[in-house]
Each structure stands twice: as C-alpha cells, then as structure tokens.
Amino acid sequence: MHRLSGIALALFLPVHFWALGQALQGEATLESFLRWSEQPLVKASEWAIVLLLAAHLTGGVRILMIEFLPWRDWQKTLAALAAAAALAIGLLFVLSSTAHAQGWPQKPVKFIVPFPPGGATDISARLLGQKLTEIWGQTVLIENRGGAGGSVGAAEAAKAAPDGYTLFFPSGSVVTANQYIYANLNYDPEKDFVPVTNVVSGPQVLTVPANSPYKSVKDLIESGRANPGKLYFGHAGIGSQTHLAAENFVFQAKLDATAVPYKGEGPGLAALVGGETHFFVGNVAASIGHIKGGRLRALGVTSKAEIPQLPGVPPIASVVPGFENTGWFGIVAPRGTPKDVIQKVYLDTRKALQDAVMKEKFFAQGLAPVGNSPEEMGRAMKEESELWKNVVKARNIHVK
Amino acid sequence: MSAKTQTYLWLIQRLSAAVLALCVLVHLATLIYAVRGGLSAAEILGRTRGNLAWFAFYSIFVFAVTLHVPIGLRAVLSEWLGWRGAGRDLALLGFGVLLAWGGMRAVMAVFL
C-alpha cells in the first residue's frame, strides 16, 4: 500500500508542479486556475490524492516507528493510523472549505432591497449588483420589498436560508434604528444578521418642489416656525434614513413640521414633485435626477461643506450651525451564512468599488465608496445604533 | 553500489520523510488559513511575493520531495521490476531534476 500510493503520488507531483507553475504567472491566471479546479473531474482527483497521501503517510509513519521505536506492532499500527487520520481530516477540511469559498456562487445571488425602486438604496444595490455580476459570472438579482421603514424586506431577509444566495442590502437605519422605533419588529438586526461590508455613504439634500415659495433653508425654517405643524415633509418610511435625517433637521432647526411616511424614497420624492408635501431630506442619489431635471429645488445639503455634485447648494450648517447627517448603504447576511462566503462577498465588493467606472457612477449619485471589513462595519453599526437609540428616545419616535 | 552508499540513501530517505511530514503540516495550516480567511488570489500573491521566509520554506519542501521520491522509486524499480544499474539511476536522476525544476518554477512564481 505504501509503495503503490508512493508511485501514484510520484506521478502526480510533476503534474501538480507544472499546473501550479503555469497558473501562478499572475493574479488573473491564478483566479482562472481556482475556477478550473472546481470542475468535478479535478475535484475528484483532489479527493483521490487526499486518500493516497493518507495511505502513504500511514505506511511511512509505521516504517519509521518499526525502525526507530521499540514499540509493539499494534501500537505502531495504531499510531500510524492516527497520523493518517489526522492528515486526511486536515486535507478534507481544506478541500471542503475551498469548495465552499471557490464554488460560490453557483447560481444567481439575490439582494433584498427593503425599499421600492428609485431610492438611493435601490440605486446603490443595482450599481454594485451589475459589477458583481461581472465578477462572479452569476446574475445578481435585485428584489425590492418595501414597507414599514424597511422592516418588511428585513424580516424576509432574516428568514432566508443562510447559504449566501440571499443577502440583505439595507440603508443604515434599517439595521441600526428600527429596533428602537418599532415596538413589534419581526426581525432582530443584531441577532438575525451579520455585517458584510458598508458599500457607500453620502450626505442628503433638502429639497422643495420647483414651484415652491421657499428659495432657501432660512425661508423654510421661518415659515415652519411661523406656522407650527403646517409644513409637511415626506420620508421613505418610519425609521428610514430619510425620516431620521428630516427629524434631525426639524429638531436642530427648532421648527414644527409634520411627517408623512411613504413606502420608499422614490414614492416620497414623487409626492414632493406633485406638491403633496412641502420638503424632503433625501439621499443625493435619489434626488439628483429630480434636481437636474428641474422638478425639485435643492435648498441645502446635510454635509458640513458644499458637495461637487450639487454646486451652489449650501450646507444646511450655514443656517443651522453644527448640523450634519450622513446616510449609508451596505450588505448584511442572514446569521449562519458561511464565513468564507461573507469574506468573498466583502472582498469582491471591495474589488468592485475600486473600479474607476464604479467610482465615477457612485460619485455622480453623490455617494462615496466605503468597502470596510465585516469587523469594521460591525463596530460602526454598534456605534451608530447607540446614537439612534438616544435620538429616537429624545424625539419620541415610536410605532406600536 | 556500495553498502555505505546504500546506508546514506536509506538515511536520506528517512530524513526527507520526516522533513516532508512537517512541511505537509505547515502547508496544510497555511492553506486552511488562506481559504478560511477568504483571501483572493491577489491577496495571497501580495503576501507571498518577496517573502524570503516562505521562499526558504517551500524551497526546502521541494528539495525534500526531490530527494524522497527518486529514492523511493529506486527501491520499487529494483524490487518489483528488477531494474538495476546505471540506467535506472540515470532515469531517476532525470526524474529528480524534473521534480526540482517543476517545484522551483512553482515556488518562484509564487514568491518572486
């Protein structure tokens, strides 16, 4: 057995060295080599090599012990078998892990977006989904499941099989604020999801209809203060980033305004264009088309300084000192998703975000790529969660 | 072949086996770390290229393979096929050179 396995391994080694030498001429070829190694025939030969190596080691260890150790025969055989078993388990572990990480994805991957099409979350998910489709060679499908400030989509994603084929693409507040707002939330952001990566972040913009009498942030604030409760602002759902951003603005600008929830940012902005509400603090990605198209007028941005995508639009902080608000959109996975799949999604997302064309597309939407690690995202989510916990309590934003 | 040379070959065979057993374990641990960590091809190469310690380790690995395999095959060829003499040793030397060349080619692709 020792000799037969030795002969087989001796014949395999030159092939292995040759293939490795060929593949490792550069990154691109190594990636193709890894993909090639996923073929059933190659996989089967790997398993055969594992068995051969285990058999060869068993014999080898036994020979060494017979020659060098004064043990009894059964003790030597047992020790040799233990060594072989340890090696086989190690190798099988490597092979199965490799199969998981490199074999994924074998079919289309679904991003559940908890808002309807047209909002910043949807836009971000679609832009990234296109690039990941290229990288993975598998389609990334976007499924919009709007409602209840993102809670409907979140609950569905939380129940999805944790196999990496269903991932959740929320805006930040869905996983950092909703748990403090909704009394009967049917998902638990901390227990049901694990962080993958924060994809993009960016400021928001305060807009009014193009025919609105308000020409500046100052006009709007004065009107709100003079007519308490008469100004209406739309948002993407209770607890959504646009809701919290607007509440933050209303609170800090010390005016009285009434919130009107919509099923998403797209519908909320469409209602603003139609004159149903007076203002909206939306993500730049979702608002910029309406602003450039002349349907909405931008009064101020939530960043500390003017942003290049909206030249001439001053920061709200120029009227409300210290005001700042940032939105983000990222990927989280149902808890139980294999760690190597999470790593792959994170690394491939980071790779996608480094692409110059992607950067340009996100820039045009007023968004900056982030691509932090799952650990970094987890820490940031915890910090933000604490912040929203305090804000929600102070502003008394609750849904029973 | 003299008894002294036979003894040397026997000793080299056992020593290289011990080295290989250790190398296989380190190689396995490295693979598990890379695979479980989800490292991409670019990241693996980013860590290995220019790293002299890994270059030395895998060179020793290849060197041990180059010694162990031909000596093992030598015994098989003699005892099973009855092939002895200079022809056999020359063929095995060629096989050893092939292993050394192929192995070092792969090592250099990863580390240089």
Interface residues (C-beta under 8 A of the other chain):
Chain A: R3 G6 I7 L9 A10 L13 P14 F17 W18 L20 G21 L24 Q25 E27 L30 E31 L34 L53 L57 G60 V61 L64 E67 L87 G90 L91 F93 V94 S97 T98 A101 K339 D340 I342 Q343 K344 Y346 L347 D348 K351
Chain B: R14 A17 A18 A21 V24 L25 L28 L31 I32 V35 R36 G37 G38 L39 S40 A41 A42 E43 I44 L45 V65 V69 G72 L73 A75 V76 W80 F95 L98 L99 G102 G103 R105 A106 A109 V110
